[in-house]
Amino acid sequence: MTDIYNAPQAELAGNQSTSGDMGSIPKALAGDYQVAIGDTLSEAWAKTKGNKGTVWLGVLLYFVAYIGISLVAGLLTGQSFTDPDANQGVGAILSNVIIAAASAPLAAGMMMIGVKIAREEEVSGTEVFAHFDKVLPLAVAIVLTYLLVALGFVLLILPGIYLMIGYALSLPLIVDKNLGPWQALETSRKAVTKHWFAVFGFMIVIGLLYLAGFLALIIGLIWAVPTLSIAYGILYRNMFGGHEANPEM
């Protein structure tokens, strides 16, 4: 972790389309990828044809399962859903940890829907349930991310923003590349750091488009959610490529 707060190194200019290219972990770690926001969104929009239902089924299954996990966590820790203001102290913290850890495979599955569509692989909305065999490494990665990002925000905020963006691709690396939690976090961070500002800009655009879809009487989300989910998958594909076994790092 000696280099965990190294200054991001990236170029804002010169991003050209690489939508047809497949990356790899060695290429990503060397910075041999580009983040072309416009081209990525255009490709993602084109790939929504025939895939919107798949993404939305994944979203529906994710939220149903998340609510179920939250209810169970509340029962186990004695938290109240009728009076959220009463949820304080150790019980509330433990409940949040349980929810974050247990729902990590759901989040990874949701991300992999976009990744597989980007790579034109067969996928269904039930992908959200496909990665509970990796619940432990995914849960560890989620908890480590929360802790390190929170620590980063305490340390003058900027390190927290850096890590939040840097770790954005860690969960797919665990299920798609079979990396361990810390290995996935560091692989994501080191690769993103090569073009940190471009990836940061991509995430800002994604967030703004989600907001725009919500403000458009929520109807805009019908198109925004699939498009942006696939756009995330394209970013991952262009950086890290296809499925492979655990490489020598």
N, C-alpha and C positions, 0 to 999 in steps of 0.2 A: 504493500500500500504506500510505498514511499513516494510514488508519483501520482497519487490519487487526485491531488489538487493542482496538477500541472496546468498551465494556461492552455486553453483550447487553441489548436492550430488549424486554420481553415482558410479557404478562399471563397469569397462571395461571387466572384465573377467567373465566367468561363464554363458554367454548367451547361452541358449539352445533353441531348437525349441519349440514354443508354438503356432504354426500355427493352431492347431486344437482347441485351447481354445478361449472362448469368454470372454472378460473382462467386466468390469462395472466401473462406476464412483467411487464408494467406493474402489474397488480394485486398480484402477489407482492412486487414491489419496494416497493410502497406499503403492504404489510402487510395488504392486503385479502383475507385468508383466515383461517380458523380451524382449529385442530387439535383435533378432537373425538375423543379416543382411543376411547371406548366405541362411538360411532357408526361410526367407521372400522373397528373390529374386527368389529362386527356385519355391516356391509356386506361386508367381506372374507370372512367366514364364509359368507354367502349366495352369494357369487360363486364359492366353491370347487366348487359343484355343477357337474359336467361339465368342470371345469378342473383337477382334481387331477392327472390323468394328464399334461396339458400341462406343468404346473410340474415334476413329477417327471422327465419326459423331459428337460427343460431341465437339471435338476440333474445327472442321470446323464451327459448329454453334456458338461456343464461339467467335471465331475470327470475324465472320461476324457481330455478335451483338456488339462486342467491337468496331469495326470500326464505326458502326452506332452511338453508344453512343459518340464516340470521335468527330464525325462530328457535332452532335447536340450540344455537349459541346462547340465546337469551334465557332459555330454560335451564341450561347447564350452569349459567353464572348468576341466575336470579335477576336478570335485567327486565325492566318493564317496557312494553311496547305501547301501553296506554298512557304512560307518564314518562316520556324521554328525559324530562328535566331531572328526574330522580336517579338517572343512571350516571353515577359518579364513582370515583375511586378505583380500587383494584378490580372489582367486578366488571366495570365498564371497559377497562384496558384489556382484561383477559378476553372479554367477549369480542372486542375488535380484532384481537390477535387471532382468535379462533376463526372468525369470519374471513379475515384476510388469507389465512393459511389454507382453509378448506376450499375457498373459492378460487385459489390460484390456478388449479387445473382448468376451471371454467374459463378464466381469462386467457390462458394459453390456447385453449381450444378455439376461442373466439378469434384470436389473432391468427391462428393457423388456417381458419376458413379463408381469410383474405390472402394469406400466403399461397395456399393451394390454388385458389382462383388465379392469382397472378402467374403461377407457374403452369396453369392450364392442366392441373391434376384433378382427378375425380374427388369430389368432396360433397358432404351433405351437412345440414344444420346440426346433426347429432355429433359433429366433430367436437362440440363443446364438452362432451362426456368422454372423449377418447383418450384422455391423458391422465386419468386418476392413478395409473400405475406409476406415475412420476410425481405423486402428490408431495412426497417428502422433499426432493430437491427444489420443486417449484415453491413450496411453502417457505423453505429456508431462503430462497432467492428473494421472495416478496418481503419477508421480515427484514433481511439484511438491507434491502433497498430502502424500506421505510426508515430504518434506524440511521443509515448513512446519509440519506437525503435530509432527515431531520437534523442530524448533527451538522450537516453542511449549511443549513439555513441558520442555525445558531451561530455558526462561524461566518458572520457578515453576509449571509443570504446568497451571495454569488456562488460559493462552492455548492450549495444545495441545488441551485438552478443547473449548474454544470453537470452534477451527478444525475439529476432527474432526467435530463436529456440523454446523458451518456448511457444510462441503464435501460433505455426505452425498448431495446431489442433483445433483452436477456431471456425472457420467457420462451420465445420461439427457438432460441439456441439450445435450450435444455431439451425440448421435445423433438426438435428437428435434427439437431447435430449431436445429441446425446452427451452434452457437456454437463459437468457438475455445476452447482449453484455459483460458487465463487469464480470458476473458470468462465461461466457464461456472462456473469456481471462484468468481469474484466475484459473479456473479448468484445462485448458490446461497447464498453466505455472506450477502450483503446481504438476500436475501429471508428466510432462516432467522432472521437477527438480529431481525427485526421481532417474532417470537414464539419466540425462542430457547429459553426455558425449557419451553414447551409441546412443541416439537419434541424437546428433550432428554428430556422425560418420555416421549414417544412411543417414542423409541429405547430407553430403559430398559425399558419394558414389553415391547417386541419382544424384547429380549435375554432377559428373564426368562421369557417364554413359550417361546422356543427352548430354554432350559435346562430348563424344566418338561417339555417334550416329550421331551427327551433322557433325563431322569431317570425318566420313566414307561416304563422298559424300552425306550426308543427308539421304541416303537410310537406314542407320542403325536406323533412327528415326521411321521407319515403325514398328519395333519391340520394340524399346526402350520406346517410348511414352506409349503404352498400358501396357507394363510390369511395368514401374515405377509408372504409375497412379494406377495400382492395388496394387503395393507394398505399396504405401502410404495408400491405403484402408486397407490393412492387418495390418499395424502398428496401425491404428485407431481402427480396430476391436479387436485386441489383447489387446489394452489398455482399450477401453470404451464399447466394446460389441455391442449389438443390439439396435434397436430403442426402446425408452421408453419415458414416460412422464417426465416432470420436477420433479426431485427427491428432497427430503429435503437435503439441503447441510449443 
